[in-house]
Amino acid sequence: MAENVAKKVGEMNIKDSGDKEPGAAKKQQKGKKKDKSGGGGKAPAQPLELDPLPEYIQTRIDLFDRLKAEYDEQLAAKTPSAIKITLPDGKVVEGQSWRTTPYEVACGISQGLADNAVIAKVNGVLWDLDRPLEEDTSLAVLKFDNDEGQQVFWHSSAHMLGEAMERHYGGCLCYGPPIENGFYYDMFLEGRQVSSNEFKSLNDLVRKIQKEKQPFVRLEMTKEDLLKMFEYNEFKKRIINEKIHTPTTTVYRCGPLIDLCRGPHVRHTGKVKSFDVIKNSATYWEGKADAESLQRIYGISFPDTKQMKEWKHFQEEAAKRDHRKIGREQELYFFHEWSPGCGFFLPKGTFIYNKLIGFIKDEYRKRGYQEVISPNVFNSRLWEQSGHWQHYAENMFSFDSEKEKFCLKPMNCPGHCLIFDHRIRSWRELPYRMADFGILHRNELSGTLSGLTRVRRFVQDDAHIFCPQELIQQEIAGVLDFLQTVYGVLGFTYKLELSTRPKKYLGDIEVWNNAEKQLEETLNEFGEPWKLNPEDGAFYGPKIDIIIQDALRRSHQCATIQLDFQLPIRFNLKYQSADGTEKRPVIIHRAILGSVERLMAVITESYGGKWPFWISPRQAMVIPIGPAFNEYANEVKKQIFEAGFNCDSNIDDGETMNKKIRNAQLAQYNFILVVGEKERENQTVNVRTRDNHVHGERSIVAVIERFQHLDTTKMLKSEEAF
């Protein structure tokens, strides 16, 4: 589908068939067992392919063929002229406008490059490999290992899935974008639901589509012709009437499928070597609960079968580490249908949660932050002044009280502006680094809720730095050092991306240029690699995006650094400068952990439930070798617990010592302390780890001292370092 459709992914009301939140999926999947075999499943009761196919398919093809013939005539009539094609290495090759294609240029470089190419990039714009060049051009050829190439590959795969869905179900296709890991397609099916038993039929149809090597053919059409082509599909007509604001747009054809789409795409369907339908769910049209219910089918694809095998192995490992599974098994947190999107943190989960916040608070004290507490409820007039009400009201929990509209706060920044503005500020107070762990609420659609990764109630390690423009570089450097410290402790690697002024922006261009220059200089001085995202900043200021990678090499965006020139204007924030004049500060929005709930999910899965000692809710288990030493085991437990550590003892006489040790290891106690006659006499314990590494006999005092060291240094591999 069109690129603007892909941006709507986060707004769609997704409901996996295994999810227990209320919503469309719960209604439609009730009583159906999920087929865990992926593309397998039982033989379907329905035929592989509808016979005859829906009438709209041939009608669509007839119109396409007529218009494509007219376009080909126009293209042939164009007079070619000599053009220069500049390659990434600076080499210039000759070509002809309206004749030479990127694929032909790639073949001239090497056949291997041409065969592995996914898409071209022409003057910075993604471009079909078989689409003729029109003018002097800078040309790059992208493979699957490029992020943009990957998205194009999965977008093309979504069209292949859409073709299979039309041929198997009929129905009306809706949106079909690439997503972070794969793609999906939504379809309106009246009187029928998708079953996982049908995945095999869809995969069989896609294999046919692959073998046919159907070319992806681009065609530009008028809105009038588009409405004729898609007159059978109410959803496509809505997109055409509501989303397309230009006289023409494009469709793409592969085989019998013709879809409204901005593209671009791979050359033909044979480029997709490995394909699998992986799950289905239900959703609502454009995420609106009062709109039509749709069927969503997800898929994954790769240019070779080896990558598919690696991906499936990765998924198996990820399933073992699912934070919802570990949270349940380790009694960290749970969820209840009476408070959807809100986690219930049990004592051991609360310990981890508080340790994370405590870690940040310790850093705040070192780095000159001042913690504040702001209200949870504000009059809607605050959000009108900040600009959030106009763009974000539907995502806020609001209620009426004494004929006034009030809201639970979804973010802290407007409240922090009130704190800054409650009295006259002096330049001597700046930078004012204001931190807040206030509870936030956002009215996320029920179908988008997913464990702790997408919630309605959460806390951020939120801070806003009010500073003069000349101190932006200093403050950004401090935030980068802050995140490097925190992510180093948590064991994350990260990538930095600078997003600059978008086409639609507010404020003085000189202010933007100066700020972007300071951010760029700061990133260069920081010394870590970074990437430029031109025109991808917010309308109110440039930003630095921080993408972390966990132990499974998955990417997550938790931290953010955002400059804001507009909020100080909206709240008329000023300070007295050294020369006595009033000046306006800049606000730096920043979070390191981001949502603490989401970070909890990320580290639960990254660690796989094997918590580093400093944050572990189960740090030590004392195990006596027999009932005669139960009292000493409890005495050891008491001493270690009173020293400030999470220590338990297992004095269940119904279990053998070996079973107790094994159970403690499975429960992920960092250290198992075995005690018997010798240990009681010497006031010692025998130390071993959850990974069965034996450290031997140590005094209780020495163990406590070592625990204190591990807690202070926050080592990731504390058991080895003991």
C-alpha positions in Angstrom: 0.0 0.0 0.0 1.0 3.7 -0.1 3.7 4.8 2.2 1.3 6.9 4.3 -0.6 3.7 5.1 2.6 2.2 6.6 2.6 5.0 9.1 -0.8 3.9 10.4 0.5 0.5 11.6 0.7 1.8 15.2 -2.8 3.1 15.1 -4.4 -0.1 13.9 -6.3 -2.2 16.5 -4.3 -5.4 16.4 -5.5 -8.5 18.3 -3.4 -11.7 18.1 -5.5 -14.8 18.3 -3.7 -15.8 21.5 -4.2 -12.5 23.3 -6.7 -12.3 26.2 -7.5 -8.6 26.0 -11.1 -7.8 25.0 -11.7 -6.8 21.4 -12.5 -8.0 17.9 -10.1 -11.0 18.1 -11.5 -12.3 21.3 -14.9 -12.4 19.6 -13.8 -14.0 16.4 -11.2 -16.4 17.8 -13.2 -17.7 20.6 -13.1 -21.5 20.8 -10.4 -21.8 18.2 -7.1 -23.4 19.1 -4.0 -21.7 17.6 -2.1 -23.8 15.1 1.5 -23.6 16.3 2.9 -25.2 13.1 3.2 -21.9 11.3 2.7 -22.7 7.6 1.5 -26.2 8.4 -2.0 -27.1 9.6 -4.6 -29.6 8.5 -5.9 -29.9 5.0 -8.5 -27.2 4.4 -12.2 -27.9 3.8 -12.3 -25.1 1.2 -10.7 -25.4 -2.2 -7.1 -24.1 -2.7 -8.4 -21.5 -5.2 -11.8 -20.1 -5.9 -13.3 -21.3 -9.2 -14.3 -19.1 -10.8 -12.3 -16.2 -9.3 -14.2 -13.1 -8.3 -15.6 -11.2 -11.3 -13.9 -7.9 -10.1 -10.4 -9.4 -10.8 -10.9 -9.7 -14.6 -12.7 -6.3 -14.7 -9.7 -4.8 -12.9 -7.2 -6.4 -15.3 -9.1 -5.2 -18.4 -9.0 -1.6 -17.2 -5.3 -1.9 -16.3 -4.3 -3.4 -19.6 -6.0 -0.6 -21.5 -4.4 2.1 -19.5 -1.0 0.4 -19.5 -1.1 0.1 -23.3 -1.8 3.9 -23.5 1.1 4.6 -21.2 3.5 2.4 -23.1 2.6 4.3 -26.3 3.4 7.6 -24.5 6.7 6.2 -23.2 7.7 5.0 -26.7 7.0 8.4 -28.1 9.3 10.2 -25.7 12.6 11.3 -27.3 15.5 9.9 -25.3 18.5 12.1 -24.5 21.9 11.4 -23.1 22.1 11.5 -19.2 24.9 11.0 -16.7 24.4 8.4 -14.0 26.6 8.9 -10.9 27.3 5.8 -8.8 28.1 5.8 -5.1 31.9 5.6 -5.7 31.7 8.7 -7.9 32.0 6.9 -11.2 29.8 8.3 -13.9 28.2 6.1 -16.6 26.3 7.2 -19.7 22.6 6.4 -20.2 19.5 7.5 -22.0 16.5 9.2 -20.4 13.2 7.2 -20.6 15.2 4.1 -21.8 18.0 3.1 -19.4 16.9 1.4 -16.2 18.7 0.9 -12.9 18.7 -2.8 -13.5 20.6 -2.3 -16.7 23.2 -0.1 -15.0 23.6 -2.8 -12.2 24.1 -5.5 -14.9 26.9 -3.3 -16.4 28.6 -3.3 -13.0 28.3 -7.0 -12.2 25.6 -9.6 -12.7 25.9 -10.6 -9.1 25.0 -7.1 -8.0 22.0 -7.1 -10.4 20.8 -10.5 -9.2 21.0 -9.6 -5.5 19.5 -6.1 -5.9 16.1 -5.4 -4.2 15.5 -1.8 -5.2 17.3 1.3 -6.6 17.6 4.7 -5.0 17.5 7.5 -7.6 18.4 11.0 -6.4 17.6 9.9 -2.9 14.2 8.4 -3.8 13.4 4.7 -3.9 12.9 3.6 -7.5 11.8 0.4 -9.3 14.8 -1.4 -10.9 13.0 -1.7 -14.2 11.6 1.9 -14.2 13.4 4.0 -16.8 15.6 6.9 -15.5 14.3 10.3 -16.5 17.3 12.7 -16.0 20.8 13.1 -14.7 20.9 10.8 -11.7 22.7 9.7 -8.6 22.1 6.0 -8.4 22.5 3.5 -5.6 21.4 -0.2 -5.6 20.1 -1.6 -2.4 20.1 -5.2 -1.2 18.1 -7.0 1.5 20.7 -6.2 4.1 19.7 -2.5 3.8 16.8 -1.3 6.0 15.0 0.3 3.1 15.7 -2.7 0.8 14.2 -4.9 3.5 11.1 -2.9 3.8 10.6 -2.9 0.0 11.1 -6.7 -0.1 8.5 -7.2 2.6 6.1 -4.8 0.9 6.4 -6.8 -2.2 5.8 -10.0 -0.2 2.6 -8.4 1.2 1.3 -8.0 -2.3 2.0 -11.7 -2.9 0.1 -12.6 0.2 -2.7 -10.3 -0.9 -2.9 -12.1 -4.3 -3.1 -15.5 -2.5 -5.8 -14.1 -0.2 -7.9 -12.9 -3.1 -7.5 -16.2 -5.0 -8.4 -18.2 -1.8 -11.0 -16.1 0.0 -12.3 -13.5 -2.5 -13.1 -10.6 -0.1 -11.9 -7.0 -0.1 -8.3 -6.2 0.6 -7.6 -3.2 2.8 -4.1 -2.2 4.1 -1.0 -4.4 3.5 2.1 -2.7 4.7 5.6 -4.0 5.7 6.2 -3.9 9.4 9.3 -4.2 11.6 9.6 -8.0 11.1 7.6 -9.0 8.0 4.3 -7.8 6.8 0.5 -8.3 7.0 -2.6 -7.8 4.9 -6.0 -6.9 6.1 -9.1 -8.2 4.4 -12.8 -7.7 4.8 -14.6 -11.1 4.7 -18.3 -11.2 5.1 -19.6 -14.4 6.7 -16.2 -16.1 7.0 -13.2 -16.1 9.3 -9.6 -16.9 8.7 -8.3 -20.1 10.3 -4.7 -21.2 10.9 -5.7 -24.4 9.2 -5.8 -22.4 6.0 -2.2 -21.2 6.2 -1.0 -24.2 4.2 -3.3 -23.2 1.3 -2.0 -19.7 1.3 1.6 -20.9 1.3 0.9 -23.3 -1.5 -0.6 -20.4 -3.6 2.4 -18.2 -2.9 4.7 -21.0 -4.0 2.8 -20.9 -7.4 3.2 -17.1 -7.5 6.9 -17.4 -6.8 7.4 -19.9 -9.6 5.5 -17.7 -12.1 8.0 -14.9 -11.5 5.2 -12.4 -12.0 6.7 -8.9 -12.7 5.7 -6.0 -10.5 4.3 -3.4 -13.0 3.8 0.2 -12.1 1.1 2.4 -13.6 0.0 5.9 -12.8 -3.8 6.5 -12.8 -6.2 9.3 -12.3 -8.6 9.3 -9.3 -11.5 8.9 -11.6 -10.0 5.7 -13.1 -9.0 4.5 -9.7 -12.6 4.8 -8.4 -13.8 2.7 -11.4 -11.1 0.1 -10.9 -12.0 -0.3 -7.2 -15.7 0.3 -7.3 -16.2 -3.2 -5.8 -14.1 -2.3 -2.7 -15.6 0.2 -0.3 -12.3 0.4 1.7 -10.2 1.2 -1.3 -12.7 3.9 -2.3 -12.4 5.5 1.2 -8.6 5.6 0.8 -8.9 7.2 -2.7 -11.4 9.8 -1.5 -9.9 10.6 1.9 -6.2 10.0 1.6 -5.2 10.9 -2.0 -4.9 14.6 -2.5 -3.2 14.6 -5.9 -4.8 14.3 -9.4 -3.0 10.9 -9.9 -1.4 8.1 -8.0 0.0 4.7 -8.7 -1.1 1.1 -8.7 1.1 -2.0 -9.0 0.2 -5.3 -10.6 1.6 -8.8 -10.0 -0.3 -11.5 -11.7 -4.1 -11.0 -11.2 -3.6 -8.7 -8.3 -3.7 -4.9 -8.9 -3.5 -2.8 -5.8 -3.5 0.9 -4.9 0.2 1.4 -4.0 2.9 4.0 -4.1 5.6 1.3 -4.3 8.3 0.7 -5.3 8.7 -3.1 -5.5 11.2 -5.9 -6.4 11.4 -6.8 -10.0 9.3 -10.0 -9.9 7.8 -12.5 -7.4 10.6 -15.0 -8.0 12.9 -12.8 -6.0 11.1 -14.0 -2.8 12.7 -17.4 -2.3 11.3 -18.2 1.2 7.9 -17.3 2.4 5.7 -18.3 5.4 2.3 -17.3 6.8 2.9 -17.1 10.5 -0.3 -16.0 12.3 -3.7 -14.3 12.0 -5.7 -12.0 14.1 -8.7 -9.7 13.9 -8.7 -5.9 13.7 -10.9 -3.0 13.0 -10.8 -0.7 10.0 -8.3 2.0 10.8 -8.3 0.9 14.5 -11.8 2.2 15.2 -13.8 -0.1 17.4 -17.1 1.1 15.9 -15.9 0.3 12.3 -15.9 -2.9 10.3 -14.1 -5.9 11.7 -11.3 -7.2 9.4 -9.2 -10.3 9.2 -5.4 -9.8 9.4 -2.9 -12.3 8.1 0.8 -11.9 8.9 3.8 -13.3 7.0 7.6 -13.3 6.8 9.9 -13.8 3.8 13.5 -13.8 2.8 15.7 -13.9 -0.3 17.0 -17.4 0.7 15.9 -20.3 2.8 18.9 -20.1 5.2 17.7 -16.8 6.5 14.2 -18.3 7.1 15.7 -21.1 9.1 17.7 -18.7 11.2 14.6 -16.5 11.7 12.5 -19.5 12.9 15.2 -20.5 15.3 15.3 -16.9 16.6 11.5 -17.0 17.1 11.8 -20.2 19.1 14.3 -18.6 21.4 12.3 -15.4 21.6 9.2 -17.4 22.7 11.2 -18.9 25.6 12.1 -15.4 26.7 8.6 -13.8 26.3 8.4 -11.3 29.2 4.7 -12.3 29.9 5.8 -16.0 30.3 8.8 -15.2 32.5 6.8 -12.6 34.5 4.2 -15.3 35.2 6.7 -18.1 36.0 8.9 -15.8 38.3 5.9 -14.1 39.9 7.0 -10.6 38.8 3.8 -9.2 37.3 0.5 -10.1 35.7 -2.5 -8.6 33.9 -6.2 -8.7 34.5 -9.1 -8.0 32.2 -10.6 -5.6 34.7 -7.7 -3.2 34.2 -6.6 -3.7 30.6 -3.2 -2.3 29.7 -2.1 -1.9 33.4 0.4 -4.2 34.9 0.0 -5.6 38.4 3.5 -5.7 39.9 4.1 -8.4 42.5 6.7 -8.0 45.3 9.6 -9.5 43.3 8.7 -7.5 40.1 8.3 -4.4 42.3 11.9 -4.9 43.6 13.2 -4.8 40.0 11.1 -1.8 39.1 12.3 0.2 42.2 15.9 -0.8 41.6 15.7 0.6 38.0 14.2 3.9 39.3 16.7 4.0 42.2 19.6 3.6 39.7 18.3 6.6 37.8 17.8 8.7 40.9 21.4 8.0 42.0 22.6 9.2 38.7 20.3 12.3 39.0 22.1 13.3 42.2 25.5 13.0 40.5 24.4 14.9 37.4 22.6 17.9 38.9 19.0 16.9 38.2 16.2 18.1 40.6 13.3 15.8 41.1 9.8 17.3 41.3 6.3 15.9 41.7 3.5 17.2 39.5 -0.3 16.5 39.5 -1.8 13.6 37.7 -5.0 15.5 36.8 -5.1 18.8 34.8 -7.8 20.9 33.3 -8.1 20.5 29.6 -7.1 24.1 29.2 -3.5 23.1 29.9 -3.5 20.7 27.0 -5.1 23.3 24.7 -2.3 25.7 25.5 0.4 23.1 25.0 -1.2 22.0 21.7 -1.7 18.4 22.8 -5.5 18.7 22.9 -5.8 19.5 19.2 -3.7 16.4 18.2 -3.9 14.0 21.1 -7.3 14.3 22.8 -8.5 10.9 21.7 -5.5 9.3 23.4 -6.2 10.9 26.7 -8.5 9.8 29.6 -10.8 12.7 30.2 -13.8 13.3 32.5 -16.1 16.1 33.5 -16.1 17.7 36.9 -18.2 20.7 37.9 -18.8 21.6 34.3 -15.1 21.5 33.5 -13.1 19.0 31.4 -10.2 17.3 33.1 -7.6 14.8 31.9 -5.2 12.3 33.3 -1.8 13.5 32.1 -0.3 11.5 29.3 3.1 13.3 29.5 4.9 15.6 32.0 6.2 18.4 29.9 3.2 20.9 30.1 3.2 20.5 33.9 6.9 21.2 34.0 6.4 24.4 32.1 4.0 25.5 34.9 6.6 24.7 37.5 9.3 26.7 35.6 6.9 29.6 35.1 5.5 29.9 38.6 8.1 32.6 39.4 10.7 34.7 37.7 13.8 32.7 36.7 17.4 33.9 36.6 20.1 32.9 34.2 22.0 31.7 37.2 19.5 28.8 37.7 20.0 27.5 34.2 20.3 24.9 33.0 17.4 23.7 35.2 17.2 19.9 34.9 13.8 18.9 36.1 13.0 15.2 36.6 9.7 13.5 37.3 8.6 9.9 37.9 4.9 10.8 37.7 2.3 8.2 36.6 1.1 8.7 33.1 -2.0 7.4 31.3 -2.6 7.0 27.6 -5.8 5.7 26.1 -4.3 3.2 23.8 -6.7 1.1 21.7 -7.4 -2.3 23.4 -6.1 -4.2 20.4 -2.7 -2.6 20.5 -2.1 -3.5 24.1 0.7 -6.1 24.5 2.0 -7.1 27.9 4.3 -4.4 29.3 5.5 -3.2 25.8 2.2 -1.3 25.1 0.3 -0.2 28.2 -2.2 2.4 29.3 -0.6 3.2 32.7 3.1 3.7 33.0 6.0 5.7 34.5 8.8 7.4 32.5 12.2 8.5 33.8 11.1 11.8 32.3 13.2 15.0 32.5 13.1 18.4 30.9 16.1 20.6 30.7 15.4 24.3 30.5 18.5 26.0 29.1 19.8 28.9 27.0 20.5 28.1 23.3 24.2 28.5 23.9 24.2 25.6 26.3 22.4 23.1 24.1 25.7 21.4 23.1 26.8 21.1 26.7 23.5 19.6 27.9 23.2 17.2 25.0 26.7 15.9 25.7 25.7 15.3 29.3 22.6 13.4 28.3 24.6 11.2 25.9 27.1 10.4 28.7 24.1 9.6 30.9 22.6 7.1 28.5 26.1 5.6 27.8 26.4 4.9 31.5 23.0 3.4 31.9 23.0 1.3 28.8 26.5 0.1 29.7 25.2 -1.2 33.1 22.2 -2.8 31.4 24.3 -4.5 28.8 22.8 -2.8 25.7 24.6 -1.7 22.5 22.9 1.2 20.7 22.7 3.3 17.5 22.3 7.0 17.3 20.3 8.9 14.6 20.0 12.6 14.1 16.7 13.7 12.7 16.7 17.2 11.2 14.2 19.9 10.2 11.1 18.6 8.4 9.5 20.3 5.5 6.7 21.5 7.7 8.3 23.2 10.7 7.6 26.0 13.1 10.1 28.7 14.2 13.1 30.6 12.9 15.2 28.7 10.4 18.4 30.2 11.9 17.4 28.8 15.3 17.0 25.4 13.7 20.3 25.6 11.8 22.2 26.6 15.0 20.5 23.8 17.0 21.2 21.2 14.4 24.8 22.3 14.1 25.2 22.0 17.9 23.7 18.5 17.9 25.9 17.4 15.0 29.1 18.7 16.7 28.0 17.0 20.0 27.5 13.7 18.3 30.9 13.9 16.6 32.6 14.7 19.9 30.8 11.9 21.6 32.7 9.5 19.4 30.1 6.9 18.7 28.9 6.2 15.1 25.7 8.0 14.2 23.3 8.3 11.2 21.6 11.3 9.7 17.8 11.2 9.1 17.2 14.3 7.0 13.8 16.0 7.4 12.7 13.4 10.0 12.6 15.7 13.1 9.5 16.9 14.9 7.8 20.1 13.7 9.0 21.8 16.9 12.7 20.8 17.0 15.4 18.4 15.9 16.0 15.1 17.8 18.4 12.3 18.5 16.9 8.8 18.4 18.6 6.1 20.3 18.0 2.5 19.2 19.2 -0.2 21.6 19.9 -3.8 20.8 19.1 -6.6 23.3 20.7 -10.0 23.7 18.7 -11.4 20.8 19.9 -8.5 18.6 16.4 -7.0 18.5 16.1 -3.3 18.2 14.1 -1.1 20.7 13.7 2.6 21.0 13.5 3.6 24.7 15.6 6.7 25.1 14.9 10.0 23.4 16.6 13.4 23.2 14.3 16.1 21.7 14.8 19.8 21.3 11.7 21.9 21.6 11.5 25.6 20.6 7.7 25.8 20.6 6.6 24.8 24.1 8.5 27.7 25.6 6.6 30.0 23.2 3.2 28.5 23.9 3.8 29.0 27.7 5.6 32.3 27.3 8.6 31.0 29.3 11.4 33.5 30.0 14.4 34.1 32.2 16.4 37.1 33.2 19.7 37.0 31.4 23.0 38.3 32.7 22.5 41.6 30.9 19.1 42.1 32.5 17.0 41.4 29.4 14.4 38.7 29.2 15.2 35.7 27.0 13.4 32.5 26.1 14.9 29.1 27.1 15.0 26.0 25.0 13.5 22.8 26.4 15.3 19.5 26.0 12.9 16.6 26.5 14.9 13.5 27.5 14.3 10.0 28.8 16.9 7.3 29.3 14.9 4.3 30.3 11.8 5.7 28.6 8.7 3.8 29.9 9.9 1.8 32.9 7.2 -0.8 32.1 8.5 -1.2 28.6 12.1 -1.3 29.7 11.1 -4.0 32.2 9.7 -6.1 29.3 12.9 -5.5 27.3 15.3 -6.5 30.0 13.2 -9.5 31.1 13.5 -10.9 27.6 17.1 -9.8 27.1 18.3 -11.5 30.3 15.9 -14.4 29.7 14.9 -14.2 33.4 18.6 -14.6 34.5 18.8 -11.3 36.4 22.2 -9.7 37.2 22.8 -9.7 40.9 22.3 -6.0 41.6 18.7 -6.1 40.2 17.8 -9.7 41.0 14.7 -10.4 43.1 16.3 -13.8 44.1 19.9 -13.1 45.0 20.6 -16.0 47.4 19.1 -19.3 48.6 20.4 -21.0 51.7 20.1 -24.8 51.7 20.9 -27.1 54.6 22.3 -30.6 53.8 19.9 -32.0 56.3 17.2 -31.1 59.0 19.8 -30.8 61.7 21.1 -27.6 60.0 17.8 -25.9 59.4 18.3 -23.5 62.3 21.7 -22.5 61.0 20.3 -22.0 57.5 17.7 -19.6 58.9 20.4 -17.8 60.8 22.5 -17.3 57.7 19.4 -16.1 55.8 18.7 -13.6 58.5 22.2 -12.1 58.4 22.2 -11.7 54.7 18.7 -10.3 54.5 19.4 -7.8 57.2 22.5 -6.7 55.2 20.1 -5.6 52.5 19.9 -8.6 50.1 17.1 -10.9 48.9 17.8 -14.1 50.6 15.6 -17.2 51.2 16.1 -20.5 52.8 14.7 -23.9 51.9 14.1 -26.0 55.0 11.5 -28.3 53.5 12.5 -31.7 54.9 10.5 -33.4 52.1 13.0 -32.5 49.5 16.5 -33.8 49.0 19.4 -31.4 49.1 20.1 -32.0 45.4 16.5 -31.3 44.5 16.6 -28.1 46.5 19.8 -27.0 44.7 18.2 -27.8 41.3 15.0 -25.9 42.1 17.0 -22.9 43.3 18.9 -22.9 40.0 15.8 -23.2 37.9 14.3 -20.3 39.9 17.3 -18.3 38.9 18.8 -17.6 42.4 22.2 -16.1 41.6 23.9 -17.9 44.5 23.1 -21.1 46.3 24.6 -21.2 49.8 24.9 -24.8 51.1 25.4 -25.3 54.9 26.2 -28.4 57.0 28.3 -29.3 60.1 31.5 -27.8 58.9 29.9 -24.5 57.9 28.0 -24.2 61.1 31.2 -24.7 63.2 33.2 -22.2 61.0 30.3 -19.7 60.5 30.7 -20.1 56.8 28.7 -21.2 53.7 29.6 -23.2 50.7 28.9 -21.0 47.6 27.8 -22.2 44.2 25.9 -20.4 41.4 22.8 -21.0 39.3 25.1 -22.2 36.5 26.6 -24.7 38.9 30.0 -23.0 39.2 31.3 -23.8 42.7 33.2 -21.0 44.5 33.7 -23.1 47.7 33.6 -22.2 51.4 33.4 -18.5 52.4 32.7 -16.8 55.7 29.3 -15.1 56.0 31.0 -11.7 56.5 33.0 -12.3 53.3 29.9 -13.2 51.4 28.1 -10.1 52.5 31.1 -7.9 51.6 31.2 -9.5 48.2 27.5 -9.0 47.7 27.9 -5.4 48.6 30.6 -5.0 46.0 28.5 -6.7 43.3 25.6 -4.5 44.1 27.6 -1.3 43.9 29.5 -2.2 40.7 26.4 -3.6 39.0 28.3 -6.3 37.2 26.4 -8.2 34.5 28.2 -11.5 35.1 28.3 -11.3 38.8 28.3 -15.1 39.4 31.6 -15.5 37.5 33.2 -12.5 39.2 32.3 -13.6 42.7 
